[in-house]
């Protein structure tokens, strides 16, 4: 069962599964109507059907594609008449290994998807609705953007850029639009499987709360940052990490 319609509308990128789906699910559950995006049209349709086609639409495409960004915002406006909230969740991490040996073409792809696409979506939602009507933006960063992360250096650098982008947008879009970020630690998704597959108990043991994250953990945080309860919060990065950073500096 979903709540009565809230009158608010969200656009969530990269939401056919994983964290993005968890966020869309949380927003639908409180009564928002939502547009979700993703690369795979079939997976996107399945997600729309599960979330509820009466409240959710899907627009397939690659996050860094300018035409896709424009289409997603236009379709949201056509279907729902507004776009109060943007959640920039789409991201990629196609390579693991030392940054010293990183192919620069891969580095460009990581930044194009993880950072430039977020800026593009923010610009388009700003001009389509938020500039005149207000709203909120949530950027999904990572704890990898807050400290060095072995083997996922390019991803971490891109997420550090996402955190700074959050601050820049918060400054420029105020007072109409609040812009915040969420920095998750390892969340159990297909995207992050390489970080815990075959060793989940060992990985979870490092967390003071005793488990890895799940998409609904991030969904709850995103729901808070797009609610009236966070009306005096902007330019911040909410770390949702099961307490893993509490271990910093412990031998």
Phi, psi and omega per residue, in radians:
X1 nan 2.366 3.064
X2 -1.874 2.788 -3.108
X3 -1.270 2.920 3.018
X4 -1.047 2.656 -3.107
X5 -1.011 2.343 -3.121
X6 -1.492 -0.314 -3.028
X7 1.531 -0.084 -3.130
X8 -1.771 2.733 -3.081
X9 -2.324 2.404 3.136
X10 -2.183 2.617 2.985
X11 -2.044 2.099 -3.106
X12 -2.098 2.067 -3.100
X13 -1.544 2.640 3.137
X14 1.037 0.873 -2.939
X15 -2.086 0.369 3.099
X16 -1.347 -0.280 3.131
X17 -2.814 3.130 2.997
X18 1.066 -2.497 -3.090
X19 -1.039 -0.766 -3.130
X20 -1.038 -0.752 3.099
X21 -1.113 -0.739 3.121
X22 -1.051 -0.646 3.098
X23 -1.204 -0.831 3.123
X24 -1.023 -0.711 3.136
X25 -1.061 -0.745 -3.141
X26 -1.145 -0.689 -3.122
X27 -1.251 -0.681 3.079
X28 -1.122 -0.710 -3.101
X29 -1.082 -0.495 3.134
X30 -1.603 -0.041 3.031
X31 1.965 0.021 3.108
X32 -1.308 2.675 2.892
X33 -1.687 2.545 -2.913
X34 -2.426 2.425 2.912
X35 -1.836 2.221 3.087
X36 -1.986 2.593 3.103
X37 -2.128 2.829 3.105
X38 -3.116 2.839 -3.089
X39 -1.345 -0.605 -3.026
X40 -1.671 1.985 -3.048
X41 -1.107 -0.672 -3.127
X42 -1.176 -0.783 3.109
X43 -1.103 -0.638 3.132
X44 -1.141 -0.741 3.119
X45 -1.100 -0.723 3.102
X46 -1.073 -0.710 3.130
X47 -1.134 -0.738 3.118
X48 -1.063 -0.770 -3.126
X49 -1.093 -0.712 -3.131
X50 -1.214 -0.671 -3.103
X51 -1.338 -0.501 3.139
X52 2.065 1.816 -3.066
X53 -1.169 -0.208 3.079
X54 -1.350 -0.292 -3.103
X55 -2.188 -0.143 -3.014
X56 -2.279 2.414 2.983
X57 -2.123 2.766 3.099
X58 -2.173 2.475 3.081
X59 -2.243 1.969 -3.081
X60 -1.455 2.522 3.096
X61 2.796 3.013 3.122
X62 -1.575 2.329 -3.005
X63 -1.007 -0.598 -3.076
X64 -1.430 -0.109 -3.114
X65 -1.382 2.119 -3.068
X66 -1.092 -0.665 3.117
X67 -1.135 -0.669 3.095
X68 -1.120 -0.754 3.109
X69 -1.014 -0.823 -3.130
X70 -1.108 -0.720 -3.139
X71 -1.137 -0.747 -3.115
X72 -1.073 -0.772 3.133
X73 -1.185 -0.751 -3.139
X74 -1.100 -0.756 -3.137
X75 -1.142 -0.638 3.097
X76 -1.115 -0.781 3.124
X77 -1.133 -0.705 -3.141
X78 -1.147 -0.739 -3.074
X79 -1.329 -0.688 -2.968
X80 -2.125 -0.208 3.058
X81 1.416 0.058 -3.104
X82 -2.918 2.916 3.008
X83 -2.595 1.555 -3.050
X84 -1.278 -0.677 -3.016
X85 -2.201 2.404 3.005
X86 -2.081 2.256 3.022
X87 -2.061 1.920 3.127
X88 -1.512 1.657 -3.112
X89 -1.914 -0.420 -3.077
X90 -0.972 2.329 -3.134
X91 -2.798 2.908 3.129
X92 -2.498 2.670 3.011
X93 -2.590 1.383 -2.987
X94 -1.424 0.008 -3.034
X95 -2.518 2.480 3.029
X96 -2.136 2.378 3.119
X97 2.561 3.043 -3.116
X98 -1.050 2.446 -3.129
X99 -1.224 -0.368 3.121
X100 -1.096 -0.477 -3.116
X101 -1.859 0.193 -3.050
X102 -1.210 2.287 3.033
X103 -1.166 2.231 -3.057
X104 -1.189 -0.451 3.055
X105 -1.134 -0.674 3.080
X106 -1.165 -0.711 3.108
X107 -1.026 -0.730 3.114
X108 -1.099 -0.698 3.133
X109 -1.109 -0.740 3.132
X110 -1.050 -0.810 -3.129
X111 -1.197 -0.657 -3.139
X112 -1.066 -0.760 -3.102
X113 -1.384 -0.768 -2.986
X114 -1.457 -0.462 -3.028
X115 -2.099 -0.969 -3.065
X116 -1.104 -0.678 3.128
X117 -1.121 -0.658 3.116
X118 -1.098 -0.724 3.093
X119 -1.121 -0.738 3.133
X120 -1.059 -0.814 3.116
X121 -1.114 -0.684 3.136
X122 -1.108 -0.750 3.107
X123 -1.057 -0.747 -3.044
X124 -1.278 -0.676 3.092
X125 -1.230 -0.584 3.078
X126 -1.029 -0.875 -3.085
X127 -1.296 -0.526 -3.089
X128 -1.336 -0.562 -3.033
X129 -2.650 -0.836 -2.914
X130 -1.194 -0.535 -3.114
X131 -0.986 -0.684 -3.092
X132 -1.726 -0.379 -2.974
X133 -2.082 -0.164 3.129
X134 1.470 -3.129 -3.136
X135 2.593 -2.737 -3.112
X136 -2.625 2.615 3.065
X137 -2.178 2.394 3.047
X138 -2.173 2.151 3.098
X139 -1.799 2.252 3.116
X140 -1.530 1.863 3.126
X141 -1.683 -2.385 -3.135
X142 -3.009 2.690 3.008
X143 -1.106 -0.339 3.071
X144 -1.146 -0.305 3.081
X145 -1.515 -0.042 -3.087
X146 -1.882 -0.259 -3.117
X147 -2.779 2.775 3.119
X148 -1.008 2.442 -3.128
X149 -2.238 1.874 -3.116
X150 -0.968 2.348 3.022
X151 1.362 -0.195 3.069
X152 -2.248 0.767 -3.044
X153 -1.053 -0.799 -3.112
X154 -1.103 -0.731 3.089
X155 -1.044 -0.804 3.141
X156 -1.076 -0.745 3.129
X157 -1.107 -0.699 3.130
X158 -1.136 -0.637 -3.136
X159 -1.295 -0.510 3.001
X160 -1.122 -0.698 3.074
X161 -1.118 -0.648 3.112
X162 -1.091 -0.681 3.119
X163 -1.132 -0.733 3.107
X164 -1.207 -0.658 3.063
X165 -1.029 -0.693 3.098
X166 -1.006 -0.790 -3.141
X167 -1.156 -0.729 3.123
X168 -1.074 -0.821 -3.129
X169 -1.161 -0.670 3.126
X170 -1.055 -0.690 -3.141
X171 -1.207 -0.789 -3.065
X172 -1.315 -0.602 -3.037
X173 -1.552 -0.150 3.087
X174 -1.197 2.613 0.025
X175 -1.593 -0.005 -3.054
X176 -1.190 -0.733 -2.984
X177 -2.195 2.273 3.039
X178 -1.581 2.418 -3.123
X179 -2.276 2.117 3.139
X180 -2.370 2.924 3.116
X181 -2.201 2.741 2.993
X182 -2.081 2.313 3.115
X183 -2.012 1.626 3.120
X184 -1.382 2.702 2.861
X185 -1.524 -2.660 -3.059
X186 -1.240 2.141 3.101
X187 -1.969 2.422 -3.073
X188 -1.275 1.622 3.102
X189 -2.444 2.887 3.074
X190 -1.050 -0.629 -3.132
X191 -1.022 -0.651 -3.031
X192 -1.799 0.137 -3.046
X193 -0.927 -0.658 -3.087
X194 -1.068 -0.337 -3.096
X195 -1.517 -0.208 -3.109
X196 -2.518 -0.149 -3.057
X197 -1.017 2.242 3.126
X198 1.406 -0.048 -3.122
X199 -2.588 0.627 -3.055
X200 -1.072 -0.756 -3.126
X201 -1.079 -0.719 3.115
X202 -1.139 -0.761 3.136
X203 -1.123 -0.737 -3.099
X204 -1.193 -0.491 -3.106
X205 -1.106 -0.391 3.139
X206 -1.340 -0.217 -3.074
X207 -1.633 2.218 3.109
X208 -0.938 -0.570 3.118
X209 -1.461 -0.005 2.935
X210 1.371 0.209 3.113
X211 -2.712 2.836 2.987
X212 -1.394 2.877 3.105
X213 -1.298 2.834 3.002
X214 -2.242 2.762 -3.050
X215 -0.936 -0.583 -3.123
X216 -1.162 -0.430 3.054
X217 -1.065 -0.728 -3.137
X218 -1.366 -0.569 3.070
X219 -1.039 -0.745 3.116
X220 -1.115 -0.699 3.115
X221 -1.138 -0.731 3.130
X222 -1.153 -0.671 3.100
X223 -1.080 -0.716 3.093
X224 -1.084 -0.818 -3.052
X225 -1.275 -0.168 3.041
X226 -1.976 0.454 -3.122
X227 -2.096 2.945 3.099
X228 -1.148 -0.391 3.136
X229 -1.159 -0.273 3.128
X230 -1.988 0.449 -3.044
X231 -1.088 -0.311 3.141
X232 -1.950 0.471 -3.126
X233 -2.113 2.089 3.050
X234 -2.689 2.614 3.141
X235 1.327 0.245 -3.044
X236 -1.838 2.735 3.019
X237 -2.035 1.992 -3.135
X238 -1.550 1.986 3.132
X239 -1.457 2.132 3.132
X240 -2.116 1.595 -2.868
X241 -2.356 0.238 3.141
X242 1.073 0.238 3.118
X243 1.561 0.135 -3.034
X244 -1.034 -0.579 -3.134
X245 -1.228 -0.248 3.067
X246 -1.147 -0.346 -3.137
X247 -1.474 -0.083 -3.099
X248 -1.050 2.299 3.089
X249 1.482 -0.056 3.119
X250 -1.505 2.204 -3.101
X251 -1.234 nan nan
